[in-house]
């Protein structure tokens, strides 16, 4: 099985209901959160809300943090 097939399966489980453009954008948002770039690149409220609802991010104080499911999406 190729890497592309693994990624497609992962997207089907987590971001599959979204358009490909939206899914890609949210994956980059998750990477920004993981790398701590949200101090320099503020998150869009709609993106943060969706990631919270999907269980990919949780708030620790004022900072978003990836959940285990969020880590799985970017690995």
C-alpha positions as CSV (number, residue, x, y, z in Angstrom):
1,X,0.0,0.0,0.0
2,X,1.4,3.4,-0.9
3,X,1.7,6.4,1.4
4,X,-1.0,8.1,-0.6
5,X,-3.5,5.3,0.2
6,X,-2.7,5.5,3.9
7,X,-3.3,9.3,3.9
8,X,-6.5,8.9,1.9
9,X,-7.8,6.4,4.5
10,X,-6.9,8.8,7.3
11,X,-8.8,11.7,5.7
12,X,-11.8,9.5,5.2
13,X,-12.0,8.9,8.9
14,X,-11.4,12.5,10.1
15,X,-11.8,15.1,7.4
16,X,-13.6,13.1,4.8
17,X,-16.8,15.2,4.9
18,X,-15.0,18.3,4.0
19,X,-13.8,19.6,0.6
20,X,-10.2,18.8,-0.3
21,X,-9.3,22.5,0.0
22,X,-10.9,22.8,3.5
23,X,-9.2,19.5,4.6
24,X,-5.8,20.7,3.5
25,X,-6.3,24.1,5.1
26,X,-7.3,22.5,8.4
27,X,-4.3,20.1,8.3
28,X,-2.0,23.2,7.9
29,X,-3.8,24.8,10.8
30,X,-3.2,21.7,13.0
31,X,0.5,21.8,12.0
32,X,0.6,25.5,13.0
33,X,-0.9,24.7,16.4
34,X,1.6,21.8,16.9
35,X,4.6,24.1,15.9
36,X,3.4,26.9,18.2
37,X,3.0,29.3,15.3
38,X,-0.4,30.5,16.5
39,X,1.3,33.3,18.4
40,X,2.4,34.8,15.1
41,X,-0.4,33.5,12.9
42,X,-3.7,33.8,14.7
43,X,-6.3,31.1,13.9
44,X,-9.5,31.9,12.2
45,X,-12.4,31.5,14.7
46,X,-14.3,29.2,12.3
47,X,-11.3,26.9,11.9
48,X,-10.7,26.7,15.7
49,X,-14.3,26.0,16.4
50,X,-14.5,23.3,13.8
51,X,-11.3,21.6,15.1
52,X,-12.7,21.8,18.6
53,X,-16.0,20.2,17.5
54,X,-14.2,17.5,15.6
55,X,-12.1,16.7,18.8
56,X,-8.8,17.4,17.1
57,X,-7.9,20.3,19.3
58,X,-8.6,21.3,22.9
59,X,-8.0,24.5,24.7
60,X,-5.5,24.7,27.6
61,X,-6.0,28.2,28.9
62,X,-6.0,30.5,25.9
63,X,-3.8,28.1,23.8
64,X,-5.1,25.4,21.4
65,X,-3.4,22.0,21.8
66,X,-3.7,19.0,19.6
67,X,-5.5,15.9,20.9
68,X,-4.3,12.4,20.1
69,X,-6.7,12.5,17.2
70,X,-5.2,15.8,16.0
71,X,-1.7,14.3,16.1
72,X,-3.0,11.3,14.1
73,X,-4.2,13.6,11.3
74,X,-0.8,15.3,10.8
75,X,1.4,12.2,11.1
